[in-house]
Amino acid sequence: MAFWLVLAGALCLLLVQQYRSGRGQLRALRLLQEAKEQAVRANDSKSLFLANISHEIRTPLNGVLGFAQIGYRDPSVAPEARQKFARILESGKLLQGILNDVLDMSKIEAGKLLLDPTPTMLRPALERAVDLVRGFARDKGIALCLMVDRRVPEVIVVDPLRLGQILLNLLSNAVKFTASGQVDVTVGVSGDKLVINVRDSGLGMSEEQISRLFMAFEQADRSTTRRYGGTGLGLAITKRLVEMMNGSIVVTSHLGAGSTFSIRLPLARSTLTSVEPEGPVGTDAEPVGADTMLQPQRGEREETAGRLPHSRLDGMRVLVAEDNPVNQIVIESMLSMEGASAEVVADGYEAIDRVAAQLDPKYNAVLLDVMMPGIDGYETARRIHSLDAELPIIGQTGHALAEDRTHCIEAGMVERVTKPLDADELVSVLLKHSRQV
């Protein structure tokens, strides 16, 4: 009898322990779920904060860079004043680049940065990246050369925007940290990989510096930020983007002997049909846009700056809806310098009324601020579209996320331009999408 009592007691104790253990596990699971939900909310709050702060910074920056572009392009401006406008543009673009880097890093960490692979002409993409840093290199007296192997396919499947960002980050870094000498870009094929090498004759790095090179907010030298500026995000973003493309990036460097960044990206099977058997990268290469000018060309660049092509929008009639008075002046000036007639209104209701009452000649396009008081750009676009379905509507916004463009397209807009507005981009978008009347 005593045995059974002991056994029953042991079983009861075991059941109690299991019950408590089960309750403990349930509690642990509940706490884990709550922590996960809290982390998601915190990440969403961070994304919302960054999106809002991006808009709040980009809107006034649009005025700064807008007036700088207008002054720089004005042929009546004295050369000394044009140089000052150029410095304002450089500083503003630097601030814009920092803002873009912070947003990109945030999207990557949140898993919200998505690639958009599409058939892309490779050589024009390479040349665009080189051209963007060519002026910077000339000002420093640095030779810049692009060499493309003849075996490289003309068309590859890649996200062209992100490939350009990768190339621009590496080229900007190479020129920034090279006091004199040259920067070479060689592009070739190794097996089923596209190989891009960016080599400079700059400062070089130690093994310890290389080990933290791709960490966010890190730079090879702690004094680099003070001497050269930047956030230390460019190479971290570059590495993440390359890995998202299923590629790899490595760096070889020696102090005082320059650095070489080597990227390998997989080539889609369809692009390999035109590739000959494997050979060393750079073999049988041909120069594309080689720049061997070793002396700064500042005088030439300043002299021609005021003689950029005008009247590209000659005769075009554009309705502009923008509530910010400074941005109204910027947009109207940009359009008028290109020969367009801009009619500016301050809110969506007035824009709708103007479209409803338009007479011949009708508007060629509408440039519509997305974030306006009263009625926002999305609803304004829908109502305008119901009045004139053939009238192209182009959104303009300080929100730079991909989903913001999606919202614009869903509302009936044909494209979105991001503040701060770039005059050439604005002209290009209007030429592409405006209607003939």
C-alpha positions in Angstrom: 0.0 0.0 0.0 2.8 2.4 0.9 4.4 1.6 -2.5 1.3 2.7 -4.3 1.0 5.9 -2.3 4.6 6.8 -3.0 4.1 6.0 -6.7 0.9 8.1 -6.8 2.7 11.0 -5.1 5.6 10.8 -7.6 3.2 10.8 -10.5 1.4 13.8 -9.0 4.7 15.6 -8.5 5.7 14.8 -12.1 2.3 16.1 -13.5 2.7 19.3 -11.5 6.3 19.8 -12.8 5.1 19.1 -16.4 2.2 21.5 -15.9 4.5 24.2 -14.6 7.0 23.5 -17.4 4.3 23.7 -20.0 3.1 27.0 -18.5 6.7 28.2 -18.5 7.1 27.3 -22.2 3.9 29.0 -23.1 5.0 32.1 -21.2 8.4 32.0 -23.0 6.7 31.6 -26.3 4.4 34.5 -25.5 7.2 36.7 -24.5 9.1 35.7 -27.6 6.1 36.6 -29.8 5.7 39.9 -28.0 9.4 40.7 -28.5 9.1 39.9 -32.2 6.0 42.1 -32.6 7.8 44.9 -30.7 10.8 44.6 -33.0 8.6 44.7 -36.0 6.8 47.8 -34.7 10.2 49.4 -33.9 11.5 48.7 -37.4 8.3 50.1 -38.9 8.6 53.2 -36.8 12.2 53.6 -37.9 11.2 53.2 -41.6 8.4 55.8 -41.1 10.8 58.2 -39.3 13.4 57.9 -42.1 10.8 58.4 -44.8 9.5 61.5 -43.1 12.9 62.9 -42.3 13.9 62.2 -45.9 10.9 64.3 -47.1 11.6 67.1 -44.6 15.2 67.4 -45.7 14.7 67.0 -49.5 12.1 69.7 -49.7 14.3 72.6 -48.5 17.3 71.0 -50.3 15.3 71.3 -53.5 15.3 75.1 -53.1 19.1 75.1 -52.4 20.1 72.9 -55.3 17.4 74.2 -57.6 18.6 77.8 -57.4 22.2 76.7 -57.6 21.5 74.8 -60.8 19.6 77.9 -62.2 22.5 80.2 -61.4 25.1 77.8 -62.7 23.3 77.4 -66.0 22.6 81.1 -66.5 24.9 82.4 -69.3 24.7 86.0 -67.9 26.3 84.9 -64.6 30.0 86.0 -64.1 32.5 83.1 -64.0 33.4 83.9 -60.4 29.8 83.6 -59.4 29.4 80.4 -61.4 32.2 78.8 -59.5 30.4 79.6 -56.3 27.2 78.0 -57.6 29.3 75.0 -58.6 30.6 74.7 -55.0 27.0 74.9 -53.7 26.0 72.1 -56.0 28.9 69.9 -54.9 28.0 70.4 -51.2 24.3 69.9 -51.8 24.9 66.7 -53.8 27.2 65.4 -51.0 24.4 66.0 -48.5 21.9 64.3 -50.9 24.3 61.3 -51.2 24.5 60.9 -47.5 20.8 61.0 -47.2 20.4 58.3 -49.9 23.0 56.1 -48.3 21.2 56.2 -44.9 17.9 55.3 -46.6 19.4 52.5 -48.6 21.1 51.0 -45.6 17.8 51.1 -43.7 16.0 49.4 -46.5 18.6 46.7 -46.8 18.6 46.0 -43.1 14.8 45.8 -43.1 14.8 43.5 -46.2 12.8 46.0 -48.1 15.3 46.8 -50.9 14.3 44.7 -53.9 16.2 44.3 -57.1 14.7 44.8 -60.5 16.8 42.7 -63.0 16.2 43.6 -66.6 18.2 43.3 -69.9 20.7 46.1 -69.7 23.2 47.5 -72.2 26.4 47.1 -70.2 28.8 49.6 -71.9 26.5 52.6 -71.7 25.9 51.8 -68.0 29.7 51.6 -67.4 30.3 54.9 -69.3 27.6 56.7 -67.4 29.3 55.8 -64.1 32.7 56.9 -65.4 31.3 60.1 -66.8 29.8 61.0 -63.4 33.2 61.1 -61.8 35.2 62.3 -64.7 35.0 66.0 -63.7 36.1 65.1 -60.2 39.0 63.2 -61.5 40.1 66.0 -63.9 40.0 68.6 -61.1 42.4 66.4 -59.2 44.6 65.8 -62.2 43.8 62.0 -62.2 43.7 60.0 -65.4 40.5 57.9 -65.6 40.4 54.9 -68.0 37.7 52.3 -68.8 38.8 49.1 -70.6 36.2 46.5 -71.7 37.1 43.1 -73.0 35.7 42.3 -76.4 34.3 39.1 -75.1 32.0 40.9 -72.6 28.3 40.5 -73.7 26.6 43.7 -74.9 23.5 43.0 -72.9 23.3 41.5 -69.4 20.4 40.9 -67.0 20.9 43.1 -64.0 19.3 45.9 -62.0 20.7 48.9 -63.9 20.1 51.3 -61.1 21.9 49.3 -58.5 24.7 48.3 -60.9 25.3 52.0 -61.5 25.2 52.6 -57.8 27.9 50.0 -57.2 30.1 51.3 -59.9 29.7 54.9 -58.8 30.5 54.0 -55.2 33.7 52.3 -56.2 34.8 55.0 -58.6 34.0 57.8 -56.2 36.0 56.1 -53.5 38.9 55.5 -55.9 39.1 59.1 -57.0 38.5 60.5 -53.5 41.5 58.6 -52.0 43.9 59.1 -54.9 46.0 62.2 -54.7 47.6 61.8 -58.1 48.1 59.1 -60.7 45.2 57.2 -62.3 42.1 55.1 -61.8 41.6 52.1 -64.1 38.3 50.2 -64.6 38.7 46.8 -66.4 35.7 44.7 -67.3 36.0 41.1 -68.5 34.5 37.6 -68.3 35.8 34.6 -66.3 33.7 31.5 -66.9 30.1 32.4 -66.2 31.0 35.5 -64.2 31.3 39.1 -65.2 34.4 40.6 -63.6 34.8 44.3 -62.9 38.0 45.6 -61.4 38.5 49.1 -60.1 42.2 49.9 -59.5 43.6 53.1 -58.1 47.1 54.4 -57.3 45.9 56.0 -54.1 46.7 55.6 -50.4 46.3 51.9 -50.0 45.3 50.0 -46.9 46.7 47.7 -44.3 45.2 44.3 -43.5 43.6 45.6 -40.3 41.9 48.5 -42.3 40.7 46.1 -44.9 39.1 43.8 -42.2 36.6 46.5 -41.3 36.2 48.2 -44.7 32.7 46.8 -45.5 31.3 47.5 -42.0 28.5 50.1 -41.8 29.6 53.5 -40.6 33.3 52.4 -40.8 36.1 53.8 -42.8 39.6 52.5 -43.3 41.2 55.4 -41.4 39.4 56.9 -38.4 40.6 60.4 -39.6 39.1 59.8 -43.0 35.7 61.3 -42.2 37.4 64.5 -41.1 39.7 64.6 -44.1 37.4 63.4 -46.9 33.8 63.4 -45.5 31.2 60.7 -46.0 29.3 58.3 -43.7 31.3 55.1 -44.2 28.1 53.5 -45.7 29.1 53.4 -49.4 31.2 50.3 -49.4 28.9 48.5 -46.9 26.0 49.2 -49.2 28.1 48.1 -52.2 28.9 44.7 -50.6 25.2 44.1 -49.7 24.1 44.9 -53.2 26.7 42.7 -54.8 25.7 39.8 -52.5 22.0 40.4 -53.3 23.0 39.9 -57.0 24.6 36.5 -55.9 28.0 38.0 -56.6 31.2 38.6 -54.6 33.5 41.6 -53.9 37.1 41.4 -52.7 39.8 44.0 -52.2 43.5 43.7 -52.5 45.6 46.6 -51.2 49.0 47.7 -49.8 49.8 50.9 -47.9 51.1 53.5 -50.3 50.5 51.2 -53.3 46.9 51.7 -54.1 43.9 49.3 -54.0 42.0 47.1 -56.4 38.3 46.2 -55.8 37.2 43.2 -57.8 33.5 42.3 -58.3 32.2 39.0 -59.8 28.6 38.9 -60.9 26.9 35.8 -62.4 25.9 36.1 -66.0 22.5 34.9 -67.0 22.7 31.8 -69.3 21.2 33.7 -72.2 24.1 36.2 -72.2 26.8 33.5 -72.4 26.1 32.4 -76.0 28.2 35.2 -77.4 31.1 34.7 -75.0 34.2 33.0 -76.2 36.3 30.5 -74.2 37.7 31.7 -70.9 40.8 33.8 -70.9 42.5 36.2 -68.5 40.4 39.3 -67.6 41.6 42.3 -69.6 43.0 40.2 -72.5 42.1 41.8 -75.9 40.5 44.7 -74.1 39.6 47.9 -75.8 39.4 51.4 -74.3 36.0 53.0 -73.9 36.1 56.7 -73.2 39.6 56.7 -71.9 40.6 60.0 -70.3 44.4 60.7 -70.3 44.2 64.4 -69.5 46.3 64.7 -66.4 45.8 68.4 -65.8 42.7 70.0 -64.3 40.2 71.5 -66.9 38.4 73.8 -64.4 38.7 76.8 -66.7 37.2 75.0 -69.7 34.4 73.5 -67.6 33.5 76.8 -66.0 33.5 78.6 -69.4 31.1 76.2 -71.0 28.8 75.7 -68.1 26.6 78.7 -69.0 26.2 77.4 -72.6 24.3 74.3 -71.9 21.5 73.4 -74.5 18.4 75.5 -74.0 14.9 75.4 -75.4 14.7 71.6 -75.2 11.1 72.1 -74.0 10.4 74.9 -76.5 6.6 75.6 -76.8 5.6 73.1 -74.1 2.8 74.1 -71.8 3.1 72.6 -68.3 0.7 72.9 -65.3 2.7 72.9 -62.1 0.9 72.1 -58.7 3.2 73.0 -55.8 2.4 74.5 -52.5 5.9 75.5 -51.4 6.6 79.1 -52.7 10.4 78.5 -53.0 9.9 75.3 -55.0 7.3 77.1 -57.2 10.0 79.6 -58.2 12.6 76.8 -58.8 10.4 74.7 -61.0 9.1 77.7 -63.0 12.6 78.9 -63.6 13.9 75.5 -64.6 11.1 75.1 -67.1 11.3 78.7 -68.5 15.1 78.3 -69.1 14.3 75.3 -71.3 11.6 77.2 -73.3 8.5 75.8 -71.6 5.5 77.8 -70.3 4.7 77.0 -66.7 1.4 77.7 -65.1 1.8 77.4 -61.3 -1.0 76.7 -58.8 -0.7 76.1 -55.1 -3.0 73.2 -54.4 -4.8 70.2 -56.0 -8.2 71.8 -56.2 -6.9 74.7 -58.3 -5.0 72.2 -60.5 -8.3 70.3 -61.1 -10.1 73.5 -62.0 -7.4 74.5 -64.5 -7.5 71.1 -66.2 -11.3 71.2 -66.4 -11.2 74.7 -67.9 -8.2 74.2 -70.2 -8.5 75.6 -73.8 -6.4 74.9 -76.8 -3.6 74.5 -76.8 -4.0 72.0 -74.0 -1.4 71.2 -71.4 1.4 68.9 -72.5 1.9 67.6 -69.0 1.1 68.2 -65.3 3.9 68.3 -62.7 2.2 67.4 -59.5 3.5 67.7 -55.9 2.4 64.5 -54.1 2.3 66.0 -50.5 -0.1 69.1 -50.7 -2.5 70.3 -48.0 -6.2 69.9 -48.5 -6.2 67.3 -51.3 -3.0 65.3 -51.8 -1.4 64.6 -55.2 -2.7 61.0 -55.4 -6.4 62.1 -55.2 -5.6 65.1 -57.4 -4.1 62.8 -60.1 -7.2 60.5 -60.0 -9.6 63.5 -60.5 -7.4 65.0 -63.3 -7.3 61.6 -65.0 -11.1 61.4 -65.0 -11.2 64.8 -66.7 -8.5 64.2 -69.3 -7.3 60.6 -69.5 -4.6 61.4 -72.1 -2.9 64.2 -70.0 0.4 62.9 -68.6 0.8 63.5 -64.9 4.3 63.4 -63.4 4.5 63.3 -59.6 7.2 65.1 -57.6 8.0 64.2 -54.1 10.5 64.2 -51.3 9.7 60.5 -50.6 12.3 58.4 -52.3 11.3 54.8 -51.6 10.3 52.4 -54.4 6.8 52.0 -52.9 6.3 55.8 -53.2 6.7 55.5 -57.0 4.3 52.6 -57.0 1.7 54.7 -55.2 2.1 57.4 -57.9 1.7 54.9 -60.7 -1.4 53.4 -59.1 -2.9 56.9 -58.8 -2.6 57.4 -62.6 0.7 59.2 -62.8 3.1 58.2 -65.6 6.3 58.8 -63.6 7.7 60.3 -60.4 10.7 62.6 -60.0 12.3 62.9 -56.6 13.3 66.1 -54.8 15.7 67.8 -55.0 14.9 68.1 -58.6 17.6 67.7 -61.2 17.1 70.0 -64.2 18.3 67.5 -66.8 16.3 64.6 -65.3 13.2 66.8 -65.3 13.7 67.7 -68.9 14.3 64.1 -69.9 11.1 62.9 -68.1 9.0 65.6 -69.7 10.4 64.9 -73.2 9.6 61.2 -72.7 6.1 61.5 -71.3 4.5 64.8 -72.5 1.8 64.6 -75.1 1.8 66.4 -78.4 -1.1 68.9 -78.8 
